[in-house]
Amino acid sequence: MRKTPFIHHRGITARVVLVTGVMTLILGAAFVLLIVAVRGQRDAGQLALRSQEAITAGSELQKTVITLETGLRGFVGSSNERTLEPWNQGLQQYPGQVRRLAALVSDEPTQQMLVRRIASDIDDYVNLWGKPLLALARDRPAQARAVIVNANGRTRIDTIRNEFNTLFEQERAVAASREHKAEGRSNLSIAAGIGGLALLLLLAAGFALFLRRYVVGPVKTVAGASRSLAEGDMSVRVPPAGTTEIGDLGRAFNSMADSIERGRREVAEHARELERSNEELDRFAAVTSHDLQAPLATISMYVQLLEARHGRELGSAGQLVDGISAATGHARELIRGLLEYSRAGRGELRKDPLNMKRVVNEVLDVLAGPIEEAGAAIEVRDMPVVYADHRNISQVFQNLISNAVKFSDGDPRVKITADRVDSSWWFAVSDNGIGMEPSKAEEIFEPFHRLHGEGAYPGTGIGLAVCERIIEHHGGRIWAESAPGKGSTFRFTLPAEVPAPEPARDQPAVA
């Protein structure tokens, strides 16, 4: 058994997700580096400030030591207790200042060790030199003055000053080193962040080009092909676009276009077959009507000859002859009605601008005999100009008006009106005849359907079916509104393809 090779491909969705994830990671890394840079600069500033605070604290402690020396020398020289105020104030301040200085340099071991040495030297100066000399000055001032001249105390102060100078120089060096390192890390982080953002912009630009080439472009191609297909170009196809989702879309479109083209060919073939069938039916109806009417005309002629030659001799057989004559006449009417129905609503309409009032007057001239015989009064209101087939519309009005005159119990009154409703003209033929049940309003449009017997009202029952076909062929519709004993109103619509004319100011026409 032959196996189909497995084709591995990465779809557009997977690529979009992958690129989006990479861009998100790069953007996150860039933000992290920028945050690190900002924190590095902040830490460098804090360290520099801390070193400055350490130098300030060391300076204050150095001033306190000098204050101790000044107070001690002043008391030994004058034996005045008031001169000991700097000494006493220095004794209270320097322990706290030593602790604060040690806290500020706690992260540097060499500086911490130097602070401990300074604190020890200050303690030695106070305890081993200052306090014994102060006690000696209270007991033997002259001897104390002789001792103060000795350079031992000054040597201790100079040693402490040198240690402070060393502390300050080292603290400044530490601060400079910290600032340099922090600035280096900050610059590196900023450079990395800028590089990440630049890489992100490059990826975004590449991703945009990718989308434009592999997504937007093929989709626009499919959209353009869809428009061409909708406009009737059945030959349009889209080129294959790989094995991605866009490629699947293109293949689905091509498959759909193939199906539509096949369906269109099949519909065209069926239409041609239907057209040929209709033509054959037309020829069949014409030939059949001719072939059927010829023998019927012959029978009618023989019946008339029989009546003319042997009318008095026929006796009771004359009723049979009359029945044959009436039956052949009715059959000929049915054949003509059937032919008329088969041709109604078919073929190309010859639409011309028709003055509907003139069309109605022409129909009234044709129906002048039946109208005068029935004593009917016809009222025609203002009529518009519409685009329609003259012969077909005339036939519609002729059928409706003749029915309105025919289905009456006496003194027929017929009114013909037209009203503009939205984009259509609504025509109405109303009468005061016998009416009908509202439930029968749809049945009367069926071919050969009659609500009354042939004896009461003559006709073939095909006129309204012909009207329905003609009106539907014009793009309108026809219906009836009626009630028993209250007359009927037949309405039909036609598209208003020309502007509505100004209403005429003359009086309604009465026939």
C-alpha positions, 0 to 999 in steps of 0.5 A, spaced: 500 500 500 502 506 497 503 511 503 502 519 502 508 523 504 507 527 510 508 534 509 509 538 515 508 546 514 507 551 519 501 555 518 500 563 518 496 562 525 502 559 528 507 564 525 503 570 527 503 567 534 511 565 534 513 572 532 508 575 537 511 571 542 518 573 540 516 580 540 513 580 546 519 577 549 524 582 546 519 588 548 519 585 555 527 584 556 528 591 553 523 594 558 527 590 564 534 592 561 531 599 562 528 598 569 535 596 571 539 602 568 534 606 571 535 603 578 543 603 577 543 610 576 538 611 582 543 606 586 549 610 584 546 616 586 544 614 593 551 611 593 554 617 592 550 621 596 551 616 602 559 617 601 558 625 601 554 624 608 560 619 610 565 625 609 560 630 612 559 626 618 567 625 618 568 632 618 563 633 624 567 628 628 573 632 626 570 638 628 568 635 635 575 632 636 578 639 635 573 642 640 575 637 645 582 639 644 580 647 644 576 646 651 582 642 654 587 647 652 583 653 654 581 650 661 589 648 663 591 655 661 586 659 665 583 654 670 576 657 668 570 652 668 567 656 663 572 654 658 570 647 659 564 647 655 567 645 649 570 639 652 564 637 655 559 638 649 565 634 645 564 628 650 557 628 649 557 628 641 563 624 639 560 617 641 554 618 637 558 621 631 562 615 631 556 610 630 553 614 625 560 615 621 561 607 622 554 606 619 555 610 613 561 606 611 558 599 613 559 596 606 566 598 605 571 593 610 577 598 609 573 604 611 570 601 617 576 598 619 579 606 619 573 608 622 574 603 628 581 606 628 579 613 629 574 612 634 580 608 638 585 614 637 579 619 640 578 614 646 585 614 647 586 621 647 580 623 651 581 617 656 589 617 656 590 624 655 585 629 656 582 626 662 588 625 666 591 632 664 584 635 666 585 632 673 592 634 674 590 641 672 585 642 677 590 639 683 596 642 680 595 648 675 602 650 674 604 642 672 599 641 668 601 648 664 608 645 663 605 638 661 600 641 656 607 645 652 609 637 651 607 635 644 604 629 646 597 631 645 598 635 639 601 629 636 595 625 638 590 630 634 595 630 628 594 623 628 587 623 628 587 629 623 591 624 618 586 618 619 580 623 617 584 625 611 585 618 609 578 616 610 576 622 606 580 620 600 578 613 600 571 615 601 571 619 595 575 614 591 570 609 593 564 614 591 568 615 584 569 607 583 561 606 585 559 612 580 563 609 575 561 602 575 554 604 576 554 608 570 557 603 566 552 598 568 547 603 566 550 605 560 550 598 558 543 597 560 541 603 556 545 600 550 541 593 551 535 596 551 535 601 545 538 595 541 532 591 544 527 596 541 531 597 535 531 589 534 523 590 536 522 595 530 526 591 525 522 585 527 515 589 527 517 592 520 519 585 517 512 582 520 508 587 517 512 586 510 510 578 512 503 580 513 503 584 507 506 579 502 503 573 505 496 575 508 494 582 506 496 581 498 493 574 497 487 576 501 486 582 496 487 578 491 481 573 493 477 579 494 478 582 487 477 575 484 470 575 488 468 582 485 470 579 478 466 573 480 460 577 482 460 581 476 460 575 472 467 573 470 466 565 471 474 564 468 477 568 474 481 564 479 487 566 484 494 563 484 496 557 489 499 560 495 502 555 499 499 550 504 497 555 509 491 558 511 491 563 505 492 557 500 486 554 503 482 560 502 485 560 495 483 553 493 476 554 496 475 560 492 477 556 486 473 550 488 467 555 489 468 558 482 469 552 479 462 549 482 459 556 480 461 556 473 459 548 472 452 551 475 452 556 471 453 552 465 448 547 467 443 553 468 444 556 461 443 549 458 437 548 462 434 555 460 436 553 453 432 546 453 426 550 457 426 555 451 426 550 446 421 546 450 417 553 450 418 554 443 415 547 441 409 548 446 408 555 442 408 551 436 404 545 439 399 550 441 398 554 435 398 548 431 393 544 435 388 550 436 388 551 428 387 543 427 382 543 433 378 550 430 378 547 423 373 541 424 369 545 429 368 551 424 366 545 419 361 542 424 358 549 426 358 551 418 354 544 417 349 545 423 348 552 420 346 549 413 342 544 416 338 549 420 337 553 413 335 547 409 331 543 414 329 548 419 322 546 419 323 539 418 327 538 424 322 538 429 324 536 436 331 535 433 332 542 432 334 543 440 340 538 438 342 542 433 342 548 437 346 544 442 351 542 438 352 549 435 353 552 442 357 546 444 362 548 438 362 555 439 364 554 447 369 549 445 372 554 440 372 560 445 376 555 450 381 554 445 382 561 444 382 562 451 387 557 452 392 559 446 391 566 449 393 564 456 399 560 454 402 566 450 400 571 456 406 573 460 411 570 456 416 573 451 419 580 451 415 586 453 415 592 449 415 597 454 413 604 452 410 610 456 403 609 456 397 615 458 393 610 462 387 614 461 387 614 453 388 606 454 382 605 458 378 610 453 380 605 448 378 599 452 371 603 453 371 604 445 372 596 444 367 594 450 362 600 448 357 594 445 356 590 452 357 597 456 351 600 452 347 593 453 348 593 460 346 600 461 353 601 465 356 607 468 364 607 467 367 613 471 375 614 470 379 618 475 386 621 473 391 616 470 398 617 470 403 615 465 407 609 466 412 604 462 408 598 460 406 594 454 400 597 450 397 590 448 398 587 454 395 592 459 389 593 454 387 586 455 388 587 463 383 593 463 378 589 458 378 583 462 377 587 468 372 592 466 368 586 462 367 582 468 365 588 472 360 589 467 358 582 467 357 580 474 352 585 476 344 584 477 342 591 474 344 598 473 352 597 473 357 602 476 364 601 475 370 606 477 377 606 475 382 609 479 390 610 480 394 612 486 401 613 487 404 608 493 411 609 494 415 606 488 409 603 484 402 605 481 396 602 484 390 601 479 383 599 481 377 597 478 371 597 482 364 595 481 357 594 485 356 587 482 354 581 486 361 580 490 364 574 493 366 571 499 373 573 501 376 566 501 375 565 494 379 572 492 385 567 490 381 562 487 378 566 481 385 567 479 386 560 477 385 558 470 378 555 468 376 556 475 369 559 475 365 561 481 358 561 478 355 556 473 356 557 465 348 559 464 348 565 469 354 568 467 358 566 460 365 566 459 371 561 460 374 562 466 381 564 464 381 572 463 383 573 470 389 568 470 391 571 463 391 578 467 395 575 473 400 573 468 401 579 465 401 583 471 407 579 474 410 579 467 411 587 468 413 586 475 407 588 479 401 584 483 394 583 482 389 581 487 381 582 489 377 585 495 370 583 495 364 581 499 357 578 498 352 583 495 357 589 496 361 589 489 368 587 488 375 591 487 380 588 483 387 592 484 394 591 480 400 595 481 405 597 476 412 600 477 412 607 477 418 608 472 417 615 470 415 621 475 408 622 477 404 627 472 401 633 475 393 631 476 389 634 471 384 639 473 378 637 469 372 633 471 372 625 472 370 622 465 364 618 465 362 613 460 
